[in-house]
Amino acid sequence: MKYSLVIHPSVDFIDYVKDLKKQLEEKIGWYASVNSLAHISVCEFESDEINVEKIKEKLAHLAGFEKAQYIYLSDFNNYRQHTFYIQPSLYSKAYLKDIFRRVIHQLKLYIPELNEKGADPHVTIARKLDEDKMIIAKKLFTHIDKSFFCDGFSLRKFNADKGQYEIIQTFPFENKNREEGQLSLF
């Protein structure tokens, strides 16, 4: 089975991105990822049901120590392979990369061949755009100043019938303190 670990933004931000995607679709027609809900990919992997249960336990443990905070989205950008996306501010990107690094390091114990998608955190608007459609996207969307509260992970499983990933479990950040090597005198 195929799985994807993501950070889902707030409902308001998801709706905002849906609106952007709809505006772009009205200008250029259907495109790859037009129906995908806004998210920031951490990683993708394949696993059986038994191993996924262990992964869920590890994710619940890891999420317990993560600190929730706002993610600020500050610019539109694109990759050469014709993906148009929203990028986080430098500070938010550093926060996300730190989380992704910790998670991926721990999950590699269960998934040695882990596919790291979160190397450059972003929210995809459109994929597989040709040059003309990319020009339209860049002209249509020039400024963004949005944020959402990042307070957990979502584990998604690929539904082949729908051709989309569906959330199977969320892991809220609990802001617990790590007591790394501290000794108590009392």
N, C-alpha and C positions, 0 to 999 in steps of 0.2 A: 504494500500500500504506500501511496505517496502522501507525505505530510509537509506542512509548512508552518514555521513558527514566525509570528508577526506581532507587531504592535499596532493595535487598532486605535485610531484617534477617536475623539468625541463624536457623538451623533451629529452635532452641528457641523463639524469639519467634514465628516463623511458626506453630509448633504451638500455642503459647499463644493466639494470635489465632484459629486454627481452632476451638479449644475454646470461646472466647467466642462465636464465631459460631454454633456448634452449640447452646450454651445458649440463645442468643436465639431461634434457630429453633424450639427445643422449646417456647418460650413463645408465640411470635407466628406461627409458620409460615414459609413461604418468604418471602424478601425480596431485593431487589436487592443484589448483591455478596456474597451468602452463600457462594458458591464461589470468590471471588477470593482469591488468596494475599496475605498481608500484604505491603505495600510502601508506600513514600513516593514519590509521583509528582513528577518534576522537570518534565517537559513531554511533550506529545503532538504528533505531526506526521505529515504525509503526504509520501511521497517515492517516487521510482523507485529501482530497484536500483543504478544508476550513482551517483546522488547519495548513497545510503546508504553506499556504500564510502568516499566522502570523509568523511562524517560519522563513520564508525567510526574512521578515521585520526585525525581531530580529537579524538574522545573518548579514544582511547588516549593521545594527547599530553597532553591536559588532565588525565587521571587520574594521569599520571606525577608531576604536581606537587601533587596534593591530599594533605592530611594525614589519615590515618585517626584516628578517635577514637570514644569511646563516645557513644552517643545515649541520653539519659535520657528516659523517657516518664513523665509525672507526673500526668496528669489525663484524664478522659473529658470530652467536650464535644460540642456539636452546632451545626450551621448551621441557619438558618431554613428552608432548603429541605429540611429533614428528613433530613439526613445526620448519623449518630452516629459519632464517631471518637475515637481516642486522640491526645492532643497531646503533643509533646515539651516538656521544660522550656524556660524562656526562653533559657538558655545554648545548649542543643542546637538550638533553633529558629534562633537567630542564626547558628550554625555552618552549618546546612543552607541557610539563605537566602543566605549568602555563596557557598557552592558553587554553588547554583542560579543566582545572578546571573552568576557567571563563565562557567558552561557556556552559559547562554542567550545571553549576549552573543556568545560565539564561534560558536554554532550559527546565529545569525541571519544570518551571512554565507552560509550554505547554505540556510536556510529563513526567508526574510524574514517570512512570515506565521506564524511559530512560535506555537503555542498554549501559553502559560505556565500549567502546572498547579501549579507549586511555590510560588506566592505565599504560601501558608500551609501549611507542611509538617505532615502528619498521616498517621495510619494509619486508613483507613476501616474501620469495623465494618459499618455498614449504610447503604444509601441508599434514598431514596424512602419513608421511613416516614411513615405518617399520624400524627396527633397522639396517638392512643391507643397506638400501637406505640412511639412515641418515649418516652412516659411509662413504659412497661414497661422499655424499654432503660435509661433513667436510673435506675430503681429497682433493676434487676438489677446494674448495674455502677456502683459509686460510688467505688472506690479502685483506683489502680494505682501501682506502683513497680517499673518494669522498665527494663532497658537492653539494648542490643546494640552490638556493635562495627561501626561504619560504615567499611568498607574498600574500597568500590568502587561502580560503577554497573552496572546491567544494562540492555541494550537489548532491548526486546521487540517482536515483530511480531504483529499481530492475525491470528488464525486464524479465518476466518469460519465454517468448519465446526463448530468447537467453541464459537464465540462468546466466546473468551477470548484474552488475549495470552499468547505463549510467548517465553521467553528465547532470543535468538539469539546473544548474545555478552555477556560480562562484561568490565569494565575495572577492574582492581585499582588502588587508590591506591598509589603508589610512594614517596611522601614525599620526592621529590627537592627540592633547594633551587633556588630561582629566583635566578639571578645577573643581576639586573636592573641593567644599566648599570655593573657593577663592572669595574674595570680591574685587571689583575695587574701588579705591579711586577717579578715574577720570571719 
